[in-house]
Amino acid sequence: MKYKILFVSLLISSMAYAQMKPVPFIFGPKVGVQANSLAIENNEFNTTTKLLFQYHLGVFARFTAGKFSVQPEAYYQTKGATTESPEGKHTYRYISTPVILGYAPIKGLTLEVGPEFNWALNQGWKKNGIQQFGPDAKKDLGFVAGARVDLLDMFSMFSVNLRYSHGLRDVYSPSSDAAIVPTFRNRTFSVGLTYNFSEYYKWYRKYGLKKKK
């Protein structure tokens, strides 16, 4: 419940600065923070998880036509969680390539959905003693849903993304004496910031240095 309240609060506060200046093509860097967890199914031993806070960093491009947009992205991120009974840390490093479809129902606000393709960088990695684990699966597929808010005036080169990613595949296969082997699926809530290079020219014309007469 507290994460839903945080999501709504950030969305409402950001919308106060929203605008709509459609540009056919935008590109730039993307950075953000995220809270990761693991959904454990067939959890016969009642293993509990704690949130793992990490970051993501990469690039994006956005193609817009009217109220609709397509935004392919490529970035590095870390997913996973910490577990208890047994105690351990699951650190899943990925190169992710989501393709986000957007629809703008009102000015400055775009609703987003799309698939997220994840490619593991540390498949099968384990560190004894500290009990740290990488994913067993080479690939992960997730479904992303969220919203983008385009900021106003002097901040018009920036957009804020609020997203939830729902992993669809089992990414970890622990050895277990359970009759049914548990499955681990990624869950992630993220807050990201994008810098829109295509907006720089318009920003500079309005707020850049003025020539002295």
C-alpha positions as CSV (number, residue, x, y, z in Angstrom):
1,M,0.0,0.0,0.0
2,K,2.8,2.5,0.9
3,Y,4.3,2.0,-2.6
4,K,1.0,2.8,-4.2
5,I,0.7,6.0,-2.1
6,L,4.2,7.0,-3.2
7,F,3.4,6.4,-6.8
8,V,0.3,8.5,-6.7
9,S,2.0,11.3,-4.8
10,L,4.9,11.5,-7.2
11,L,2.5,11.5,-10.2
12,I,0.3,14.3,-8.8
13,S,3.3,16.5,-7.8
14,S,4.9,16.1,-11.2
15,M,1.7,16.8,-13.1
16,A,1.7,20.3,-11.6
17,Y,4.7,21.1,-13.9
18,A,3.4,19.2,-16.9
19,Q,3.3,20.5,-20.5
20,M,2.6,19.1,-24.0
21,K,5.0,20.2,-26.8
22,P,4.9,17.2,-29.2
23,V,8.2,16.6,-31.0
24,P,8.3,13.8,-33.6
25,F,11.7,12.5,-32.5
26,I,13.5,12.7,-29.1
27,F,16.5,10.9,-27.8
28,G,18.9,11.1,-24.9
29,P,20.3,9.4,-21.7
30,K,18.2,7.8,-19.0
31,V,19.0,7.3,-15.3
32,G,17.0,6.3,-12.3
33,V,16.6,4.4,-9.0
34,Q,14.5,1.3,-8.3
35,A,13.2,-0.9,-5.6
36,N,13.5,-4.6,-6.5
37,S,11.9,-7.7,-5.1
38,L,11.4,-11.4,-5.9
39,A,8.0,-13.1,-6.0
40,I,8.6,-16.7,-4.8
41,E,5.9,-19.2,-5.8
42,N,5.7,-22.8,-4.5
43,N,7.4,-21.4,-1.4
44,E,7.2,-24.4,0.8
45,F,9.8,-23.2,3.2
46,N,8.3,-19.7,3.5
47,T,11.4,-17.9,2.4
48,T,10.9,-14.1,2.9
49,T,12.4,-11.3,0.9
50,K,13.5,-7.7,1.5
51,L,13.7,-4.9,-1.1
52,L,16.9,-4.4,-2.9
53,F,17.5,-0.8,-3.9
54,Q,19.6,-0.3,-7.1
55,Y,19.9,2.0,-10.1
56,H,19.6,1.9,-13.9
57,L,21.5,3.8,-16.6
58,G,21.2,3.9,-20.3
59,V,19.8,5.6,-23.4
60,F,16.4,6.0,-25.1
61,A,14.7,7.2,-28.3
62,R,11.1,8.3,-28.7
63,F,9.0,8.6,-31.8
64,T,5.7,10.5,-31.4
65,A,2.6,10.8,-33.6
66,G,-0.2,12.8,-32.1
67,K,-1.1,11.3,-28.8
68,F,0.8,8.1,-29.4
69,S,4.5,7.3,-29.0
70,V,6.9,4.4,-29.3
71,Q,10.0,4.5,-27.0
72,P,12.8,1.8,-27.4
73,E,15.4,1.8,-24.7
74,A,18.6,0.1,-23.8
75,Y,20.1,0.3,-20.3
76,Y,22.0,-1.5,-17.5
77,Q,20.1,-2.4,-14.4
78,T,20.3,-4.6,-11.3
79,K,17.3,-6.6,-10.0
80,G,16.9,-9.2,-7.3
81,A,16.3,-9.1,-3.6
82,T,17.7,-10.2,-0.2
83,T,16.3,-13.4,1.3
84,E,15.9,-14.8,4.8
85,S,15.7,-18.5,5.7
86,P,18.1,-19.1,4.0
87,E,19.8,-15.8,4.2
88,G,21.3,-14.5,0.9
89,K,21.5,-11.7,-1.6
90,H,20.3,-12.1,-5.1
91,T,22.0,-9.6,-7.4
92,Y,20.8,-10.0,-11.0
93,R,22.6,-7.8,-13.5
94,Y,20.9,-7.2,-16.8
95,I,21.1,-5.3,-20.1
96,S,17.5,-4.4,-20.7
97,T,15.8,-3.5,-24.0
98,P,12.2,-2.5,-23.4
99,V,9.9,-1.2,-26.1
100,I,7.4,1.2,-24.5
101,L,4.1,2.2,-26.1
102,G,2.7,5.5,-24.9
103,Y,-0.7,7.2,-25.0
104,A,-1.2,10.8,-23.8
105,P,-4.8,11.3,-22.5
106,I,-4.1,14.8,-21.2
107,K,-1.4,17.4,-21.6
108,G,2.0,16.4,-20.2
109,L,0.9,12.9,-19.0
110,T,1.7,9.7,-21.0
111,L,0.5,6.3,-20.0
112,E,3.0,3.6,-20.9
113,V,3.0,-0.2,-21.4
114,G,5.2,-2.6,-23.1
115,P,7.5,-5.7,-23.0
116,E,10.9,-5.6,-21.3
117,F,13.6,-8.0,-22.6
118,N,16.4,-8.6,-20.1
119,W,19.8,-10.2,-20.9
120,A,21.7,-11.5,-17.8
121,L,25.3,-10.4,-17.4
122,N,26.1,-12.6,-14.4
123,Q,24.2,-15.8,-15.2
124,G,25.1,-18.6,-12.7
125,W,27.4,-16.4,-10.6
126,K,27.7,-17.3,-7.0
127,K,29.9,-16.1,-4.2
128,N,30.4,-18.5,-1.3
129,G,30.5,-17.3,2.3
130,I,28.4,-14.2,1.7
131,Q,25.8,-16.2,-0.2
132,Q,25.3,-13.9,-3.2
133,F,23.7,-15.3,-6.3
134,G,23.2,-14.3,-9.9
135,P,20.3,-15.5,-12.0
136,D,20.2,-19.0,-13.4
137,A,18.3,-18.0,-16.5
138,K,20.1,-16.3,-19.3
139,K,17.0,-14.2,-20.3
140,D,14.1,-12.7,-18.5
141,L,10.9,-11.3,-20.0
142,G,8.8,-8.7,-18.1
143,F,5.7,-6.5,-18.7
144,V,6.1,-2.8,-17.9
145,A,3.3,-0.4,-17.0
146,G,3.6,3.2,-15.8
147,A,3.5,6.8,-16.7
148,R,5.7,9.6,-18.1
149,V,5.5,13.2,-17.1
150,D,7.1,15.9,-19.3
151,L,8.3,18.9,-17.3
152,L,7.7,22.5,-18.0
153,D,9.7,25.6,-19.1
154,M,13.3,25.6,-17.9
155,F,13.0,21.9,-17.2
156,S,11.3,21.0,-20.5
157,M,14.4,18.9,-21.5
158,F,13.5,16.5,-18.7
159,S,10.9,13.8,-18.3
160,V,10.1,11.7,-15.3
161,N,9.1,8.0,-15.6
162,L,7.3,6.0,-13.0
163,R,7.1,2.3,-13.8
164,Y,6.3,-1.1,-12.5
165,S,8.0,-4.1,-14.1
166,H,6.4,-7.6,-13.7
167,G,8.7,-10.5,-14.4
168,L,7.1,-13.4,-16.3
169,R,9.8,-16.0,-16.1
170,D,11.5,-18.1,-13.4
171,V,15.0,-16.7,-13.2
172,Y,16.5,-18.8,-10.3
173,S,16.4,-22.5,-9.8
174,P,17.6,-23.3,-6.3
175,S,18.5,-26.9,-5.2
176,S,15.6,-27.9,-2.9
177,D,14.2,-30.9,-1.0
178,A,10.7,-29.6,-1.5
179,A,8.2,-31.7,-3.5
180,I,7.6,-28.7,-5.8
181,V,10.6,-26.6,-6.6
182,P,10.1,-22.8,-5.9
183,T,10.2,-20.3,-8.7
184,F,11.6,-16.7,-8.5
185,R,10.2,-13.9,-10.6
186,N,11.5,-10.3,-10.7
187,R,9.3,-7.4,-9.5
188,T,10.6,-3.8,-9.8
189,F,9.3,-0.3,-9.1
190,S,11.4,2.5,-10.6
191,V,11.6,6.2,-10.8
192,G,13.6,7.4,-13.8
193,L,14.7,10.7,-15.4
194,T,15.4,11.2,-19.1
195,Y,17.2,14.1,-20.8
196,N,15.7,15.1,-24.1
197,F,18.5,16.3,-26.4
198,S,16.0,17.3,-29.1
199,E,14.6,19.9,-26.7
200,Y,17.9,21.7,-26.1
201,Y,17.7,24.0,-29.2
202,K,14.2,25.3,-28.1
203,W,15.4,25.7,-24.5
204,Y,18.5,27.6,-25.5
205,R,16.5,30.0,-27.8
206,K,14.3,30.9,-24.9
207,Y,16.6,30.8,-21.9
208,G,20.1,30.8,-23.3
209,L,22.6,33.6,-23.2
210,K,21.4,36.8,-24.9
211,K,23.7,38.8,-27.1
212,K,24.5,42.3,-25.9
213,K,23.4,45.0,-28.2
